[in-house]
């Protein structure tokens, strides 16, 4: 049997999944989004000037149309370790995941970051967010589920993040539509 190597790991006949990962800050000091309105009109939009926020760490596998996410008060290596555990649990049994992510400091292997055995990290080149479909996921969720809202508490922000993420993962066709990239597929 032919053996493939990925990041120094032998993948003897193991299926490979491509996952994309990123983080989004969601909170009271949010921005505005574009909305449909009659030409020449200026619709009002709420804006909250308080500063509480939560971080939604999300990942999708467009080929399987699944996702994995956690909500944390801060983003750092410890939060990323927890997210990697959640992603690892969602990788198909017997498969290996290639996790495409940006070069954030808390994504650096070694040190505090603990990468599960069924995941290999693949960092995108600097200044190339257009290569990560998770940026499109955040844009979609902000425009459709997380805009024009004022949250009274941190718990309300967390609940909004959870509701938005569940909306996404309960629609596999949407995950495929937003996340699929021709260049990011495995043909064996």
URPE-V742270 format. One record per residue. N is the residue number from 0. RES is the residue in three letters. PHI is phi in radians with two decimals (NA if undefined). PSI is psi in radians with two decimals (none if undefined). OMEGA is omega in whole degrees, -180 to 180 (* if undefined). Layout:
BEGIN
N:RES:PHI:PSI:OMEGA, N:RES:PHI:PSI:OMEGA
END
This chain:
BEGIN
0:UNK:NA:2.43:180, 1:UNK:-1.29:2.41:-180, 2:UNK:-1.92:2.29:176, 3:UNK:-1.80:2.61:179, 4:UNK:-2.08:2.36:179, 5:UNK:-2.36:1.98:-180, 6:UNK:1.03:0.59:180, 7:UNK:1.46:0.00:-179, 8:UNK:-1.76:2.24:177, 9:UNK:-1.35:2.24:-180, 10:UNK:-2.05:1.29:-176, 11:UNK:-1.23:1.66:178, 12:UNK:1.20:0.19:-178, 13:UNK:-1.38:2.34:174, 14:UNK:-1.14:2.59:-180, 15:UNK:-2.07:2.30:176, 16:UNK:-1.94:2.48:175, 17:UNK:-1.77:2.13:178, 18:UNK:-2.05:2.63:175, 19:UNK:-2.12:2.42:-175, 20:UNK:-2.32:2.58:174, 21:UNK:-2.91:3.01:179, 22:UNK:-2.13:2.63:176, 23:UNK:-2.36:2.37:174, 24:UNK:-1.58:2.27:179, 25:UNK:-2.21:2.25:-179, 26:UNK:-3.01:-2.91:-173, 27:UNK:-1.31:-0.47:179, 28:UNK:-1.66:1.09:-177, 29:UNK:-1.59:2.98:178, 30:UNK:-1.74:3.07:177, 31:UNK:-1.60:2.77:176, 32:UNK:-2.14:2.85:177, 33:UNK:-1.36:2.42:177, 34:UNK:-2.29:2.77:177, 35:UNK:-1.31:2.34:178, 36:UNK:-2.70:2.80:179, 37:UNK:-1.09:2.42:-179, 38:UNK:-1.00:2.32:-180, 39:UNK:1.56:-0.22:179, 40:UNK:-1.51:2.86:179, 41:UNK:-2.33:1.47:-177, 42:UNK:-1.15:2.53:180, 43:UNK:-1.39:2.69:-179, 44:UNK:-2.47:2.38:179, 45:UNK:-1.34:2.64:176, 46:UNK:-2.53:2.30:-179, 47:UNK:-1.83:2.18:-177, 48:UNK:-1.68:0.15:174, 49:UNK:-1.36:2.99:-170, 50:UNK:-2.12:0.27:180, 51:UNK:-1.29:2.48:179, 52:UNK:-2.70:2.84:176, 53:UNK:-2.27:2.82:179, 54:UNK:-1.99:2.23:177, 55:UNK:-1.78:1.93:177, 56:UNK:-1.68:2.03:-175, 57:UNK:-2.25:2.70:177, 58:UNK:-2.57:2.53:177, 59:UNK:-2.30:2.64:171, 60:UNK:-2.08:1.69:-176, 61:UNK:-1.04:-0.61:-178, 62:UNK:-1.09:-0.67:178, 63:UNK:-1.70:-0.12:179, 64:UNK:0.98:0.83:178, 65:UNK:-2.23:2.85:178, 66:UNK:-2.51:2.87:178, 67:UNK:-2.51:2.32:-178, 68:UNK:-2.60:2.74:169, 69:UNK:-2.40:2.76:178, 70:UNK:-2.06:2.21:-176, 71:UNK:-2.29:2.73:178, 72:UNK:-1.33:-0.35:180, 73:UNK:-2.56:2.83:178, 74:UNK:-2.05:2.17:-178, 75:UNK:-2.85:-3.04:-178, 76:UNK:-1.09:-0.65:180, 77:UNK:-1.13:-0.75:178, 78:UNK:-1.12:-0.72:180, 79:UNK:-1.13:-0.66:177, 80:UNK:-1.05:-0.74:178, 81:UNK:-1.13:-0.69:179, 82:UNK:-1.15:-0.72:178, 83:UNK:-1.05:-0.64:177, 84:UNK:-1.10:-0.73:-180, 85:UNK:-1.16:-0.74:178, 86:UNK:-1.10:-0.81:-179, 87:UNK:-0.97:-0.68:180, 88:UNK:-1.21:-0.41:-179, 89:UNK:-1.58:-0.25:177, 90:UNK:-1.15:2.39:-179, 91:UNK:-0.97:2.51:180, 92:UNK:-0.99:2.24:179, 93:UNK:1.46:-0.05:-179, 94:UNK:-1.70:2.90:176, 95:UNK:-2.13:2.35:-178, 96:UNK:-1.79:2.36:168, 97:UNK:-1.74:2.00:-177, 98:UNK:-1.74:1.92:-179, 99:UNK:-1.53:2.18:-178, 100:UNK:-2.61:2.96:-180, 101:UNK:-1.44:-3.08:-175, 102:UNK:-1.68:0.52:179, 103:UNK:-0.98:2.64:-178, 104:UNK:-0.98:-0.62:-179, 105:UNK:-1.43:0.04:175, 106:UNK:-1.72:0.01:-175, 107:UNK:-1.39:2.13:179, 108:UNK:-1.16:2.75:-176, 109:UNK:1.54:3.03:180, 110:UNK:1.10:-2.16:-175, 111:UNK:-1.49:-0.30:-177, 112:UNK:-1.40:2.23:180, 113:UNK:-1.99:1.91:-177, 114:UNK:-1.65:2.14:178, 115:UNK:-1.03:2.71:-176, 116:UNK:-1.13:-0.42:-178, 117:UNK:-1.64:0.28:179, 118:UNK:-2.30:2.39:170, 119:UNK:-2.10:2.27:179, 120:UNK:-1.47:2.40:176, 121:UNK:-2.25:1.88:-177, 122:UNK:-1.46:2.41:175, 123:UNK:-1.30:2.75:175, 124:UNK:-1.14:2.71:179, 125:UNK:-1.06:2.63:175, 126:UNK:1.01:0.69:180, 127:UNK:-2.32:0.94:-178, 128:UNK:-1.11:-0.38:-180, 129:UNK:-1.16:-0.25:178, 130:UNK:-1.48:-0.15:-178, 131:UNK:-1.90:1.91:-180, 132:UNK:-1.05:-0.32:178, 133:UNK:-1.09:-0.49:175, 134:UNK:-1.07:-0.66:177, 135:UNK:-1.24:-0.58:176, 136:UNK:-1.09:-0.83:-180, 137:UNK:-1.08:-0.76:179, 138:UNK:-1.04:-0.80:180, 139:UNK:-1.08:-0.85:-178, 140:UNK:-1.14:-0.67:178, 141:UNK:-1.15:-0.70:-178, 142:UNK:-1.31:-0.47:-173, 143:UNK:-1.96:-0.39:-176, 144:UNK:-2.27:-0.39:-172, 145:UNK:-2.09:0.28:-180, 146:UNK:-1.88:2.85:177, 147:UNK:0.97:0.61:180, 148:UNK:-2.13:2.56:172, 149:UNK:-2.14:2.15:-178, 150:UNK:-1.77:2.38:-179, 151:UNK:-1.41:-0.54:-175, 152:UNK:-2.43:2.91:174, 153:UNK:-1.05:-0.72:179, 154:UNK:-1.06:-0.59:177, 155:UNK:-1.19:-0.63:176, 156:UNK:-1.13:-0.81:179, 157:UNK:-1.06:-0.75:179, 158:UNK:-1.12:-0.70:178, 159:UNK:-1.10:-0.72:177, 160:UNK:-1.07:-0.80:-179, 161:UNK:-1.09:-0.78:180, 162:UNK:-1.09:-0.75:-180, 163:UNK:-1.12:-0.77:-179, 164:UNK:-1.13:-0.74:-180, 165:UNK:-1.13:-0.62:175, 166:UNK:-1.02:-0.76:-180, 167:UNK:-1.18:-0.93:-173, 168:UNK:-1.25:-0.29:176, 169:UNK:-1.49:0.11:178, 170:UNK:-2.26:1.39:-177, 171:UNK:-0.96:-0.62:179, 172:UNK:-1.09:-0.64:179, 173:UNK:-1.18:-0.71:177, 174:UNK:-1.05:-0.80:179, 175:UNK:-1.10:-0.76:-177, 176:UNK:-1.11:-0.81:-178, 177:UNK:-1.33:-0.67:-168, 178:UNK:-1.67:-0.30:-175, 179:UNK:-1.25:2.37:175, 180:UNK:-2.34:2.29:-177, 181:UNK:-1.03:-0.66:-177, 182:UNK:-1.32:-0.19:-176, 183:UNK:-1.94:1.14:177, 184:UNK:-2.42:2.74:-179, 185:UNK:-1.96:2.13:177, 186:UNK:-2.01:1.98:-178, 187:UNK:-2.03:none:*
END
